[in-house]
């Protein structure tokens, strides 16, 4: 069991001292939650969190809304919580030290942050003097240039020369794309498809898959998405798959399962849904269900297209060439046809 340290300044913090007892208790809960991670941005199951507080889910969400209004936390419907005063009670220099054993976990946890929070969360790290560029922070490709892309600020506050920036993607070059987090039993819980036991040992990649040395979106050319899937969503899903540890031969099955699930209900967080499936694939508990019909339909379409192509090729081979066809004409027709053909050629 982990131990969390809370500064006694908590009770005299101007942002906290005027809060109600319920608000203070909830902040303390999120600072010490069993679901918490290294960076203070993590996913909870609202009903479980409420039960641990001794409340109902609705009671907890009322308090959470108040804390959000005071900019003390951020949250979304999928259970993600960002504790904005996290670094007042946890060591940012220790967590983001490249030589620290925690650095790889920090990088993975940052990569799992909801896309809509990535820029603001990165800014909050910069405010604490964290060199987010050096750590490979996963800014989205459509984000504006950040301070570290104009001139890196080191943890000591000393500016240094900024690395080159890709003019098309506006992303720093020469960094490895960060990988996604370790399997977590609560990630994807709100959009988790039905599953049961099953041996998926072949889903696990025997090697660590990395992208090319840049922060550009990962492109997996042979993955097939539905036509309605936005490009930004495809990029995020591909990045999750590349860094998930799941064998790439199983990626299409996960994409198909997402497409099949969407035929039956609305998926509010498709990337989180797929991440949850990837984690279950690694754990050996994922069994394709909704995606089977998607896979079958695609294979049937591919087989039909292949059959049509073979039929066309066979037909072309069966059609005689012009000279061969001309030689088969009766003599009384061959001459006129040859004169007509010669005139057309001229």
N, C-alpha and C positions, 0 to 999 in steps of 0.2 A: 504494500500500500504506500502511495506517495505521501509526502509531507509538503504542505504549502506554508509559506511564511507571509503573514499579513503585518504590515507596519502599524505600530500603535498610533501613527499619525492619521490612520483611517478615520478615527473618531473626531479629529479636529480639521480634517480636510474641508475647506470652504464649500467644495462641490457636494459634500456628503453630510456635513453637520446639520443642515436644515431639512434633511429627508425624514420621512416617517420611519417608524421601526420596521414596517413591512418592507419598505424600499431598501433600508440598510441590510436587513437580513437576506434579501434577494441578491443584493450585490455581493455579500459575503458568500452566498451559495455559489454564484457564478465564478467567484475567485477561487473557490475550493472544490468545485463540482468533481465527482468521480469521472465525469465525461471530459473534463478539461484536458488541454494539451499544453505544449510548450509556449505557444504564441498567443494564447488567449482568444483564439477564434476557432470555434469547434461546433460540432453538431450534437444536439440533445434530442431526446424523445420527450415532448412536452408533458405527457401523462406521467412518465417516470420522474421527471424533474419535479413536477407538482407534488407527486406522492412523497418524494424525499423531503420536500418542504412542509408536508402535512396539509397541503391544499388540494383543491381541484384544479384541473387544467385552466378553466376559465378564470379562477381567482389569480393564478400565477400570471396569466397573460395580461390581466388588468395592470398589475404592478410592472410588468415588463414594458408595457406601453408608456407608463409614466417615466421609467428610466430612459427609454428611448427619447422621449420628448426633452429630457434634460441632457441629451448627448452623452450619457454615461455608458450606454450599451447600444448595439445595433442588433437586429434580429430579422429573420424572415420566416415565412410559413413552413419552410422545410426543416425548421429546428436549428438553423445556424445562428449562433450567438457570437458577437464580437464584443468583448469586454474592453472598453476603451481606456480604462484606468489600469489595465493589466500591468504595464511596465512601471507603475508606481510601486508595485509590490513584487516584481520579478526582475531579475537581472537581464537586461537586453544585451549587455556586453558579453556576458557568459553564453547566452543562447546563440548569438550570432558570431561568435569567435570561430574563424575557419578551422582552427586547430582543436576545437572542442568536439567531443564525441556526439554532442547534440546537433551539430551543424547539418548533418545529412537529414535528420528528422525534421529540423526546422524548415529546410528547403522543401521537403515533401509536403509538410503541413501548409506552407504558404501556397504551394501549387494547387491545393484543394480548396482554397478560399473561393466563395461564390464570385463569379466573374464581375458582377456589378460592384463588388467591394474592392477589387484588386488595386485600383488606382489610389483610392482614399487610404487603404491600409498601407500601401507602399509609402504614401506621404507621411503617415503617422510614424513609420519606422525611420524615415529620413529626419523627422523632427527630433528623434532620439540619437541622431548621429550615425545611423546604420547605413553603411555603404551597400545599398540594395543592388546596385549593378554588379559589384564584386561577388555577391552571394548568388547571383543568377535569379533575382526576383522575377516572377512570371508576369510582368506587365502585359496586358492584352495588346494585340498588334495595332488596334485602332486608338490606343491611348495617346494623348499629347506628350511631347517631350518632357521628361521629368528633370529635376535639377541634376541628378547624377549623369544624365546624358548630355548636359551642357558643361559640366565640370564636376568631377566626383568630389564629394565631401567625405573625408575619411572619418572614422570614429573619433579621432582627436580634433576634428574640425579644420584640418589643414586641406585646402583645395589641391587637387592634382589634375593632371591632364586627363581629359575624357577620352575614351576609346572611340574608334570610328563608329559611325552610326549608319545603318543601312537606309539610304534615302527613300526607298520604296516602302519599307515596313516601319521605318522610324524606330528600329530596335537596335541595340548595341550588338556589334558583331564579335565573334570569337568566344562565345560562352556556350556551354552545354545547356540544352533545354532541361529544366528541372523535372524531376520525376514526381509521380503522384504519391499519396500517402500509403502507409502500410494498411492492410485490411483492418477495418474497425467494425465491430458488430452493429453500430448504430448508423453508419453512413448508408444512405439510400433507404433508410427504414420507412420513410413516408411514401416512397414510390416502389417499394420492393415487390416484385412479382412473386407468385406462389412458387415455392420450391420445397424440395424434400431431399433426403439423403441420396447420395449417388457418388460413384467413383469417377472423378474428373481429374485424375492425376495427370492425364495427357494435356490438360489445359495449361499446366504450369510450364513456363519457359525455362529451359535449362541454362540460358544465358541472359544477361542483363541487356535489354534493348535500349540503345541510345539513339538520339537523332543526330543529324549533322550539327557541326559546331556553330549553332546560332540559336536565337530565340524565335526564329520564324516558325509559323505554324507547321506542324508535322504533316506531311502529305503521304498518305497511303493509297497508292494509285488503284489497287485492286479491290478496295472496299466498295460495296454497292449500297447506296442509301436510297430511300424513297425520294421521288422528285420534289416533294414538299419540304424536305429537310433544308433549312437555311445553311449557307456556307459557314457562317460563324459557329453554328452548332456542330457541323461536320468537323471543323477544325478542333473544337474542344473535345469531341468524342474521340477523334484520332489521337490527340495528345494523351487522353486518359488511357487508351488502349496501349499505346507505345510504352508508357511508364508503369503499367499495371502489373507486369510480370506474367500475364497470361500469354500462352503460346499463340503466335500470330495466326496459326491455322484455325484457331477457334474464334477469332475476332468477328468474322462475318456472322457466326451464329449469335453472338451477343447483339450485333446491330439488327439482325433479323428479329430477335426476341423483342427489342425495343419497338420496331415497326409493327410487330404483331400485337403487342400490348396496346399501342395507340389506336388500333382498329376497334378496341373494345372500351377504352376509357381515355380521359384526358390525362396526359402526363405533364404535370406542371414543371418538373425539373428533369428533363430527359437525360442530361449529363449525369446528374446524381443517381438517376435510375440505373443507367448503364454502369456507373462506378460500383454500385451495390452488387450488380450481377457479376462484375469482374472479381470482386472480393469473394463472392460465393464460389465462383469457378476455381479460384485459388484454394479455397477451403475444401473443395470437393463436394459441395452441396448444391450446385446449380444444375438444374435439369431443364432443357429447352421445352417450352410448352406452346405459347402463342406464336413463337417464331417458326415453328415447324411448317405451318401452312405457307408462310412467306417464302421459306426456302424451297418448298415443293413447287410453288407457283413460278418462282424465278427459274428453277431448273427446267420446268416444263416449257417456259418461254424460250430459254436458251436452246433446248433440244429442238423445238419447232423452228427456230431461226437457223439452226445448223442443218436441219432437214431441208428447209426451203433453199438454202445456199447450195446444198448438194444437188437438188433437183434442177436448179438453174444451170449449174455447171454441167450436169449431164445433158441437159437440153442443148446447150451451146456446142457440146462435143458431137451431138447427133445431127446438127444442122450441117449439110455439106458446104464446102467452100464454093465460091462463084464459078471457078473453072470446072470443079467436079460436077456441079449442077448443070452447067452448060453442056458438058459432054454427054449427059444423060438425055438431052432433048432430042427429039426426032430431027433428022437432017433438014426437013422443010421449015423447021422453026429455028434451027440453030443459026442459020445465016442472018435472018432479020434481027435476031436478038444480039448477035455479035456486032452488027452495024449500029444498032441502037446504043449498045454499051460503049462502043468506040466513040460515038458522037457525044455521049454524056461525059466521057473522060476528057474529050477535047474542050 
